[in-house]
Amino acid sequence: MRMDALVPRARRLWEELARVPVSFTPPGGVNVVVSPRSGLCPVGWVGVVALGGSAIATAPSESVAAIVRDAWGQLPVSAVVDGNWVRRIPSTGRMLGPAMLSYVSPAGFRPVPSGIMVREQLPSAHPDVRILEHAAGPEDAGEAALDEITSPAFVLRDRGQVVAAAGYRAWPRRTAHISVLTEPEARGRGLARVTGSAAVAHALSAGLLPQWRARSVASRRVAAALGFEELGVQLSFEVAAAIAIAIAIA
């Protein structure tokens, strides 16, 4: 698959996750729609995804959608996924992101040779994976979400303990959402690249589209080393008026 074919495929994924009819507008545009159960964001929040120079956004109600449309006006796409610009929207509360969305084609994938380190496959629910999550702490473990993967967990051990793991969760449109986690004391040794490579190779062999979502510079570097290309950005945030509306429709 050519890299220029990945943007349309990624767009179809996020259009489906919006859970209402929506499409990415021509370059430079932002399409804001109402979707109380959008998969672009937590329930009751506003979610926005930019891919290939245009964006879609979901809001929990028409009143919130109107606030967002009015605040964004004629802003460029880059501004609507910029946290500093988003905070100018009236009554903006908590925010998640921005996170870079990266994808890789079979031709672009740069795997880590299997002989560099011995990798092991474990069931995703294996207790040793849970021990790694505990060692990493709730914030990093929650970001990686290894407890949600549907693939095997590809792990590396140090003195018998799992110190790095990766896998993926099957998303719609035959997408593999990659999860990678390394114990804090084991970071900086290239372990994330080794386990991530195994997870990506497994996804590609199944004909899936690997997706890497990253906020930290370190995670983005790992993705780039494996051949991923940053094609988009995801961001979600609260608008205070949305909270009561979300409760009313629950």
N, C-alpha and C positions, 0 to 999 in steps of 0.2 A: 504494500500500500504506500502510495506516495504521500509525503508530508502534507502537500496541499489538499489532499483528500481527507485529512483528519479534522479540519475545521468544520466542514459540513456534518461529519459524523458526530463530533462533540456537540454541535449545536442541536442536533436532533435529540440527543440525550437530555440536555437541559430543557428543551422545549417540552419533552414528555414529563420531566420532573416538575414542571410548573403546574401540571394537573388541570390546566384549562387550555383551550386553544390559544396559542401565541406563537409568534415567529420572530426571528431576528430581523430587524429592519435593515434597509440599505446602510452602507457604511456611514458612521457618524450619528446614527439615530438610536433612541432608547424607547422601547415599547413597554409601557407600564400597564399591567392588567390586574384585575382583582382575582385572587385565589386564596381563600381562607385556609386551605390545606396544602399549600405549596410545599414542594420538596426542596425548594431553593433556600429555605430558612426555617428556624423554629416557628411553631404555630403562633400566630399573632404578630409576627415580625414582618419587615420588608426584606425581600431577598433580591439581589441583583447579580447577574452574570454577564460579563463582557467577553465576547469571542470574535476575533477577526474584524475588529473595528466597529462593531455594533453591540447592542446590549438588550437584554430582556430583564424586566423587574416585576415582582409580584408583591401585592399589598393585601392585607387581610380584609379590607373594606373599601368601598368607593370613596368614603371621606378621607381615608388615609392616602389612597391613590392620588386624590386631588392635591393633598398637601405636598406629596412627593413631586408630582408633575409641575406644580407651581414653583417649588424650590429649585428644581433642576433647570426649568426653562430651556434655554438654548445652550446649556453647558455641553462641552465635549464629552465623549464617552469616557475618556480618561478621568474626568472629574467625578463621575457618578460612582466610581469604584475607588475613589481616594477618600480615606477616612477623614482627612481634614476638611474636605468639602462637605462630606455627608453630615458632619457635626454642625453645619450651618443650618440644617433643616430644623424648623421649630420643634421643640419637645423631643429631640432625639435622645434616646437612652442608651442602653447597652449595645455593644457592637461586637461582631465576630468577623475577623479578617482585617484587611484584605488578605486573601490567599491566592497564590498563583496556581493556575490550572495548566498542567503540562501533560503532553501525550507523546507517545513514541510509536513508530511504525516498525514492522519486522526488519526492514532494510536499515533503519536508523539506530536500532538497538545495539548497544555496545556492552555485551555481557562480560562479567568477570570470569576468567577461566576457572573451571570447576576444581582444578587441582591446587589452587592457591591455599584454600582452607577447607577443612572437612565440614560439610554442611549436613544437617540431619533434618528429617521431616518428622513432625509431631502432629497429632490431632490438634485442632485449634483450641479445644477445651482442656488440653493437657495441663496438669497442675504446675509444671515447670514454667509454662508460659505465664500463668497467673503470678508466679513468684517474681518473674521479670517485671511485670507490670507494677507490682508492689514496690520493687526496688527503684523503679523509675519515678514513682510518685504519681498522684492522681492527675495532675495537669498534663504531663507528657503522655501518660497512659491513656487518658481520655482523648487526646489529640490523635494518637495512633489508632485507637479503637481496635486492638487485636482481638478483643472479645466479640467483635462483630464479623470477623472474616469467615468466609465460606470455603476457602481453600485450605490445604494443609498449612501449618506454620513451618517456615524454613528457618532453622535456628543454628546458632553457633554457641559452643560451650567453652568455658574456661574453668579448669579444675572441676569439671562435672556440672557446673552451674550454667544455665542458659543466660548469656549476656547480650544476645542480639537475636531478634526475630523479625520476620516479615511474612506477609501473606496478602490476600486480597479478598474483598467482598464483591460478590456478583451484583452489579447494578443493572438497570434496564439497558436496552439497546446493546446487549453483549459487551458491556463495559466492565473492566476489572479495576476497582478502586483500591489502590495499593496502600498498605499499612506497614510501617517500619518503626521499630523501637529498639533502642540500645540503652543498656544500663549506663547511668551517668559516668561511673568510674572507668568504663570501657570505651568511651567516646574518643574520637580522634585517631582511631586505628584502622579505619576503613571497613569496619564490620557492617555498617548499614548498607554500604555498596554491595558487599558480598551477599547478604541475605536478600536485599532488594532485587539484585540481579536474578536470584533463583525464583523469586516470586513473579517477576516480569516474564522470565522465560517460560514458566508454567502457564501464565495467562496467554502469551502469544501462541504457545503450542495448542491451546484450546480455541484459537481463533478469536480471542477477546481483544478489546481495545484497552490497553493499560492507561489509567489516569492517575496522576500524581498531584495531590493538592498539598501545597506547602506555604507556610507563613515565614519560617525561619530561613535565614541565609544558608545555614548548614544543610538543611533538607533540600533546598533548591540546588545546592552544589552537587549533592548526591544524585539527584534526578538528572542534572546536566551531564554528569560523568557517565551515566548509563544511556545517554542519547536522547533523553526527553527534550522536547522543545516547549518553551512557555508560550501558550497560545491564547490564554485568557486569564481572567481574574474573577473571583467570587467574593461577595461581601454581603453581610446581613446585619440589620439593626432594628432596634425598637423605635417606634414613635409612640409617645405616651398615650395618645388617643386610641391606639390599637389595642391596648391591654384590656380595657373594658369591653371592647367589641369582640375580642377573641373569647373572653369568658362568656359573653352572651350567646355566641354561636356554638359553644362546646356542647 
